[in-house]
């Protein structure tokens, strides 16, 4: 089967299981946040995983690679509202011959429970827009603005729909910005998603965190573990060994 690649697109090697991804650098390319979330999220045999706001499908693809390395069989679904992104994700899945393992659906996060039905997944992941719609300068590029700012959905929408599609005891994994942590925890607990693990990501050892990884369990008990901080750089331009391990280097 021939996969069409346009002049504006490129095919990048992910360095895991030989998987590749189609990206358009003029629209939006995945970043470290997606890589870290796919590492932080845990899967077990038989899991049904939904990635909300999947973009070009990077998180299901990386999680599938990790599951494959551990000989874990599970199924992934990516939900994406932007037609161009969803179409690119579908071509990426075909490029890697993973159509039986990863399904891409074009649809709105706010309608996830209507699309899939309630309690239909054991795991939900999301790398949602970080910035409130009225905060900071929006990128004039629509695709990038939608990915970074709460233009089409907000934090409450993501959390509410994650809770709706998760089974009792199901796990929700999200990457976000630390400055919204109180708001995040409040939204999670309001929707019966109990935070269980929190890990802060720091660019350097002596710098404040610029990302936070969160695991919450639907109907879980009130006890949270703060994981050891994750440091990205040893020094300017040099990744720590932990980050290299996460990237499979």
C-alpha positions in Angstrom: 0.0 0.0 0.0 1.4 3.4 -1.0 1.2 6.1 1.6 1.0 9.7 0.2 3.5 12.2 1.7 3.1 15.8 0.6 5.9 18.3 -0.1 5.2 20.0 3.3 5.4 16.8 5.2 8.3 14.7 6.5 8.6 11.2 7.9 10.6 10.9 11.2 12.0 7.8 12.7 10.9 7.4 16.4 13.8 5.1 17.3 11.5 2.4 18.7 10.3 -0.8 17.0 11.2 0.8 13.6 8.1 3.0 13.9 7.9 6.3 11.9 5.6 9.3 12.1 4.4 11.7 9.4 4.7 15.4 10.5 4.1 18.8 9.0 6.5 21.3 10.6 4.4 24.2 9.3 1.4 22.9 11.3 2.5 21.1 14.5 5.2 18.6 15.5 5.2 16.6 18.7 7.4 17.7 21.6 9.0 16.3 24.7 5.7 16.5 26.6 4.2 13.8 24.4 7.3 11.5 24.8 7.2 11.9 28.6 3.5 11.2 28.9 3.8 8.0 26.8 6.6 6.9 29.2 4.7 7.9 32.3 1.5 6.1 31.4 1.3 2.5 32.3 -0.5 -0.3 30.4 -1.3 -3.9 31.2 -2.5 -6.8 29.2 -5.9 -6.3 27.6 -6.1 -2.5 28.2 -8.2 -0.4 26.0 -6.6 3.0 25.8 -8.1 6.3 24.5 -5.8 9.3 23.7 -7.9 12.4 23.7 -6.6 15.1 21.4 -4.2 12.7 19.7 -2.9 15.1 17.0 -0.8 13.1 14.6 -1.0 10.0 16.8 2.3 10.2 18.6 1.2 9.1 22.0 -0.6 5.9 20.9 2.3 5.1 18.6 4.9 5.5 21.4 2.8 3.6 23.9 2.2 0.8 21.3 6.0 0.6 20.9 6.5 0.3 24.6 3.7 -2.3 24.9 5.3 -4.3 22.1 8.7 -4.2 23.8 7.1 -5.7 26.9 5.0 -8.2 24.9 1.7 -6.6 26.2 -1.3 -6.8 24.0 -3.7 -3.8 24.1 -5.7 -1.6 21.8 -5.3 2.1 21.3 -7.8 4.7 20.0 -6.8 8.3 19.1 -9.5 11.0 19.1 -8.7 14.2 17.2 -11.0 17.1 16.2 -8.7 18.6 13.5 -9.4 16.8 10.2 -5.9 17.4 8.7 -4.3 16.1 11.9 -6.6 13.0 12.1 -5.9 12.2 8.4 -2.2 12.5 9.0 -2.4 10.2 12.0 -4.4 7.6 10.0 -1.6 7.6 7.3 1.0 7.2 10.0 -0.8 4.2 11.4 -1.0 2.7 7.9 2.7 3.5 7.3 3.5 1.4 10.4 1.0 -1.4 9.5 -0.8 -0.9 12.9 -4.4 -0.6 11.8 -5.4 -3.6 13.9 -3.8 -2.1 17.0 -4.5 1.7 16.7 -7.7 3.3 15.5 -7.9 7.1 14.8 -11.3 8.8 15.1 -12.1 12.3 14.0 -14.2 13.8 16.7 -14.6 16.3 19.5 -13.2 15.6 23.0 -16.3 17.2 24.5 -18.4 14.4 22.8 -16.1 11.5 23.7 -18.6 9.7 25.9 -21.3 10.0 23.2 -18.9 8.7 20.5 -17.5 5.7 22.5 -20.1 5.2 25.3 -19.5 5.5 29.0 -17.0 3.3 30.9 -15.6 2.0 27.6 -11.9 2.4 28.3 -9.5 1.2 31.0 -6.9 4.0 30.3 -7.2 7.5 29.0 -4.3 9.8 28.1 -4.3 13.4 27.2 -1.7 16.1 26.4 -4.3 18.9 26.3 -3.9 22.6 25.5 -2.0 24.2 28.4 -3.0 27.8 28.1 -6.4 29.3 29.0 -8.1 30.8 26.0 -7.6 34.3 27.4 -4.0 33.8 28.5 -1.0 35.0 26.5 -0.6 35.5 22.8 -2.2 33.0 20.5 -0.2 31.5 17.7 -1.6 32.9 14.4 -1.2 29.3 13.0 -4.7 27.8 13.7 -3.4 24.2 14.2 -0.8 25.3 16.7 -3.2 27.7 18.5 -5.7 24.8 18.9 -3.0 22.5 20.3 -1.6 25.1 22.8 -4.6 27.2 23.8 -8.0 26.2 25.1 -9.8 27.3 21.9 -12.0 24.2 21.3 -11.9 22.6 24.7 -10.9 23.5 28.2 -9.4 21.5 31.2 -12.8 20.8 32.6 -14.0 19.3 29.3 -11.0 17.0 29.2 -11.3 15.8 32.8 -15.1 15.4 32.6 -14.9 13.3 29.5 -12.0 11.2 30.7 -14.0 10.4 33.8 -17.1 9.5 31.7 -15.3 7.0 29.4 -13.2 5.4 32.1 -14.2 2.2 33.8 -14.2 2.1 37.6 -10.6 1.8 38.7 -9.4 3.0 35.3 -6.4 5.3 35.0 -6.1 8.8 33.6 -2.7 10.1 32.6 -2.1 13.8 31.7 0.8 16.1 31.1 0.2 19.8 31.9 1.8 23.0 33.3 2.6 23.2 37.1 1.0 26.7 37.4 -2.4 25.1 36.9 -1.9 22.2 39.3 -4.5 23.3 41.9 -7.0 23.8 39.2 -6.1 20.3 37.8 -6.5 18.5 41.1 -9.8 20.3 41.8 -11.2 19.3 38.4 -10.0 15.7 38.9 -11.5 15.3 42.3 -14.8 17.0 41.2 -15.1 14.2 38.6 -14.2 11.3 41.0 -10.7 11.0 39.6 -8.3 10.7 42.5 -4.7 11.8 41.9 -2.3 8.8 42.6 1.0 9.9 41.2 2.5 13.3 40.4 5.9 13.9 38.8 7.4 17.3 38.2 9.7 17.8 35.2 12.5 20.4 35.5 14.6 21.7 32.6 17.7 21.9 34.9 18.3 20.8 38.4 18.3 24.4 39.7 15.3 25.5 37.7 11.6 25.4 38.6 9.4 22.7 37.0 7.8 23.5 33.6 5.8 20.3 33.2 3.9 18.0 35.5 2.8 14.4 34.9 -0.3 13.2 36.7 -1.9 9.8 37.1 -5.5 9.7 38.5 -7.7 6.7 39.2 -11.5 6.7 38.8 -13.0 6.0 42.2 -9.5 5.6 43.8 -8.7 6.3 47.5 -7.2 9.6 48.7 -3.5 8.9 48.7 -1.0 10.4 46.3 2.7 9.6 45.6 5.0 12.4 44.6 7.6 10.8 42.3 11.3 11.8 42.1 11.6 14.9 40.0 12.6 14.4 36.4 15.5 16.5 35.2 15.8 17.1 31.4 19.3 18.6 31.0 22.6 18.0 32.8 23.9 21.2 31.2 22.9 23.3 28.2 22.3 21.0 25.2 23.1 17.7 27.1 20.3 15.5 28.2 20.4 13.6 31.4 20.8 9.8 31.2 17.2 9.4 32.3 15.9 11.4 29.4 18.1 9.5 27.0 16.7 6.2 28.4 13.2 7.5 27.9 14.0 8.3 24.3 15.6 4.9 23.9 19.0 6.3 23.1 
